[in-house]
Amino acid sequence: MASSLPSLFLFLSLLCLAFFSPSLAEIRFAKIRNDNRPFIPLDLFGFTHSGGLQLNVSKISLSDTKLDLSQVGFFLCTLDSWLRVLQQLEDREVSCVLKSDLVESVYTFNSLNTDDSFNMEYVQKAADQYNLVFANCHYQQLKISMDVRSAMYNLDGKKGDRDYLSAGSSVLPRVYFLFSMVYFTLAGLWIYILYKKRSTAFRIHFFMLAVVILKALNLLCEAEDKSHIKRTGSAHGWDVLFYIFSFFKGISLFTLIVLIGTGWSFLKPYLQDKEKKVLIIVIPLQVVANFAQVVIDESGPYGQDWFTWKQIFLLVDVVCCCAVLFPIVWSIKNLREAARTDGKAAVNLMKLTLFRHYYIVVICYIYFTRVVVYALQTITSYKYSWASVVCAELATLSFYVFTGYKFKPEAHNPYFVIDDEEEEAAAEALKLEDEFEL
Ligand SMILES: *[C@@H]1O[C@H](CO)[C@@H](O)[C@H](O)[C@H]1NC(C)=O
């Protein structure tokens, strides 16, 4: 029974990992110092039929070298077989996970000669998603220190180049690039509309342009970053630029949702105190969310505190999403009251409908990109992990297009500030409708 608790813990952490990030890959470095954990998970990767693993381990020091070191080493295992290995350990069918025929033992420390390091290549021809784990079956007596560099990759069919992106993620650079081109096109279109309708363009419309351009730049950097990882295995292509644009994109998008929600610049030129408070809450939270995202991405799935930061990120994100809904709700309430009390009922009703639609669309956008996408990541096989990215980006794109279309600058947009003549015309129309119904 001694081994079942730690293995249950490992299983849970593997499971969480499968939920939160189905595809990660990069060359990973792990410094392990005086560690007596029975299992140390290192990385997760989806192999195609021509996969490989390169392990470079150095500075190995064992607290006790007289033990049977064939029970200490690295192995690869799928989540499915891990479940069955757990059962085997529980039933005492095997004494050590490295002796089970359900895992692929990659290297055991009895092959270690006198020096304190080893390098090896392991060929993986069975396509599946594997965890790379270090096992120490003498964890009660043995403490281990070492530096581990692990690189998992697939060989590109035609040229035989190494592709360090997990199967299912290797098309992501192209997906991001394509979407960034779509956003650049949208930005061009928006500039054209702003130029054509410059007499009716408000400050908010220029802000919308900035948001679209930031989104396009962010996707472009993400494409470049991912394709750098794909080729070299390390993330130091454009990742700093990517984080910078992510940061500004996140802040500007949430600010835009709040500003549109309040009707700033097209319904009224100022923000009320409570609306400003929402911005004061959302902007610092976005700073925290972006910082958490950087830590999550850079530390890898089994890095220290990875899970904590993931939780912080989710929490902050949920708070931001809820906060941005308040200004829209307040606007709807104000418009509803205005429609009841003052004479401009018709126009106010139209604005009310628009804000109701906007409210529903914001909720759908948040729900889809936060809940549905996580669900998709969980249920789709690692081979199709790109599909959830495409769904999230399509949802985001629809949201941008809807917002741009509904709030575009237009001379006769009934939702925007209206002069008295039009007000009267709208009231007439409503009166006629009323009479007609009677
Ligand atoms: C890792 O090991 C491989 C051989 O398995 C070797 O070719 C490569 O140079 C090593 N890399 C490092 C960084 O030591």
The ligand as an SDF file (V2000), in Angstrom:
LIG
                    3D

 14 14  0  0  0  0  0  0  0  0999 V2000
   22.6420   14.9770  -25.9050 C   0  0  0  0  0  0  0  0  0  0  0  0
   22.9370   13.6460  -26.2800 O   0  0  0  0  0  0  0  0  0  0  0  0
   23.1290   13.4450  -27.6730 C   0  0  0  0  0  0  0  0  0  0  0  0
   23.4400   11.9800  -27.8940 C   0  0  0  0  0  0  0  0  0  0  0  0
   22.4630   11.1640  -27.3790 O   0  0  0  0  0  0  0  0  0  0  0  0
   24.2680   14.3110  -28.1890 C   0  0  0  0  0  0  0  0  0  0  0  0
   24.4030   14.1430  -29.5830 O   0  0  0  0  0  0  0  0  0  0  0  0
   23.9640   15.7580  -27.8650 C   0  0  0  0  0  0  0  0  0  0  0  0
   25.0440   16.5630  -28.2600 O   0  0  0  0  0  0  0  0  0  0  0  0
   23.7210   15.9190  -26.3850 C   0  0  0  0  0  0  0  0  0  0  0  0
   23.3160   17.2860  -26.1230 N   0  0  0  0  0  0  0  0  0  0  0  0
   23.8010   18.0270  -25.1220 C   0  0  0  0  0  0  0  0  0  0  0  0
   23.2930   19.4080  -24.9970 C   0  0  0  0  0  0  0  0  0  0  0  0
   24.6490   17.6000  -24.3600 O   0  0  0  0  0  0  0  0  0  0  0  0
  1  2  1  0
  1 10  1  0
  2  3  1  0
  3  4  1  0
  3  6  1  0
  4  5  1  0
  6  7  1  0
  6  8  1  0
  8  9  1  0
  8 10  1  0
 10 11  1  0
 11 12  1  0
 12 13  1  0
 12 14  2  0
M  END
$$$$
